[in-house]
Amino acid sequence: MPNVAVLGLTLEPNTRKLAAATHGRSAWIIDLAPASGAATLTLSPAALTFAPQLINTPSTAQPVTLTVTGAVPLSISSITVDDKAFAVSSTTCAMAPATNVPGASCTLNITFTPGTTGLNNSAIHLKDNATGGATNIAVQGTGTWSTATLSPTALTFAPQLINTPSTPQPVTLTVTGTVPLQLSGFSSDSSDFVVTGTTCFSTNAPGSNCTVSVTYTPATAGLKNSKIHINGSFTGGKLDLPVSGTGTQDSIAPSSLTFNFTYPQQTTGSQNVTLTNAGTTVIHITGISITPDSLGLGEFTQTNTCAATLAARASCTVTVTFTGLQFGTDTANLQVTDDGANGAPELVPLTGTQN
């Protein structure tokens, strides 16, 4: 209608037409009836593809913008999904009986929470007054478990005195794949092996690494094989770390002997090594000797107070003597064989120097 003075307005209720009388012509007729027919709209994007997502963990919501085009308001009566792994977490769109007016835009926020591994294809359905009575949004995503590697892949501890904790050994855990690793804790098949420290978080990002430290405290003598379980969002709920160690019932101290003499002030001397039974049963000693020395001169000798058996909590002494027969450095080992070290000979390195 032109920009002219309106001299009068007349509304026809039956036809829903408004007549406007203006200066210079009889009237302008304006149709007030609402537009009829199907609503039209656009979706941006028209479909959603989610990045691989950890099982049973909701993704960040992805938005779809709905814009009403044409002249007919959009009425949405319901929103449904084919697969419960996908959900509309929130929306700014008006739901019937309210309508979304022509030209307006609103947002659907959609999340993906996979319950199984593999590809999920589904659709979001809006029951509305668009052509066909519905608007469909295609959605897809892949569910996956976390993956990680361990370095080293297993731990072997040196022989360890029973009831005495070892030095912790570290294992590096690296999160591989594209989803975070969620950790719930650690467990062990044997109380001899425990996790005594970690730099890992409850949620660890892809590509990150952290450390798990394991301590071995043997309760009995002999070989022990076990597993540490790293519990989290893995297939089967855990990642296993094999561990092994040998408990010893006897201890030898000190662990090495060094002699250093200057001629002519000193050419011979002795030092003691103590063998202790730390267990609650008898140790049977089958041999105490000096291995051949590196110079072949027999510069090391030993005497001892040890009998064939060593009672629980008891000790005996081995006295090692070095006699410098020529200038230079000689080496050998004190060798003790008993059943307190799982039958394996125990060696105490010996070094003697005559200057």
C-alpha positions, 0 to 999 in steps of 0.5 A: 500500500502506498504511503498515503493518508488512510481515510477509513478502515473496514474489516470483513469478518467472514472473508478476513479482508481489511478495506482501507479507504485512501485519498485519490482512490476508493479502497485498498484490499488487504488479505488477513487470512493466515498462510496455509499449506505445509511449512518449509524449513532448512537444517544446518547441518543437514546431518551429523557425524560424531567423532569416535566416542568412549563407550557409555560416555556422553559426547559434547553436544552438537547443534543443528540450526533449524530455520523456518522459510516460507510463510507458514509457521512451523509447529513441532509436536514431538521429537523422537530418535531411532537409536537411544545412543543419540539424544536431543539434550536441549532445544530452543525450538518452540513445541506445539501448541506454540509455533516457530514463526516464519524467518525464525531460527532455533537450535537442537543440541544432540549428544551421542552416548554409545552403548556398544562398539562399532558404527551407529547410524540413526535419525532424529525425527521431528513430527511437524507440519512440514511436507510429509508430516516430519523432518528427519536429521541423519546422525552417526557415530562410532563407539569405542573402548580406550586403548593403551600400551605399557612400557615395559610390558612386564616387570621382573624384580631382583631377589628380595628378602621376605617381608621387606619391600623392594624399590618401586619399579615404574611402568609407563602407560601411554594412551593410544587411540582417539578417546580418553582413558578413564581409570578407576583404580588398581588391583593385584592377584597377589598381595606381594605386588602392589601399586605404591604410586602413580602419576595417572589421572582419573581421565587421561587424554589421548596421546598422554602418558603417565607412570605406575609404580609397583613394589614387591614385598614377598611373604615367602621364599621362592618364585612368585608370578602374578598380575597387576590389573589397571582398571578402567575403560578398556575392553573387559574393564582392565589392562594386565601387567605381568609381574614376577619376583623371587623371595629370599629368606636369607640376607647377606651384608654387606653386599661387597667387600673392598681391600686397599693396602699399601706396601710395606705398611699392610699386606693382609687384612680381614672383613666380615660378612653376616648371613642372617635367616630372616624367615621362620624356618631353618635354612640349610647351608650347603656351601661357603667358598671363594671363587677363583681370583682373577690373578690366580694367586689365591689372595682371598680366603675365608673362615666362618662360624656357620653350621650346616643349618641356620635357625630362624632369626639367627645369624652367622659370620663369614670372615674374608681375608685378603693377602696381597702377594703382588702389586695390582688389583685382584677380584673374586667372589664369596659364594654362599649356597643355601635353600634360603635363596631358592637354591641359587648361589649368592655372590658377594663381589671381592676386590683387593688392591696391593699398592 
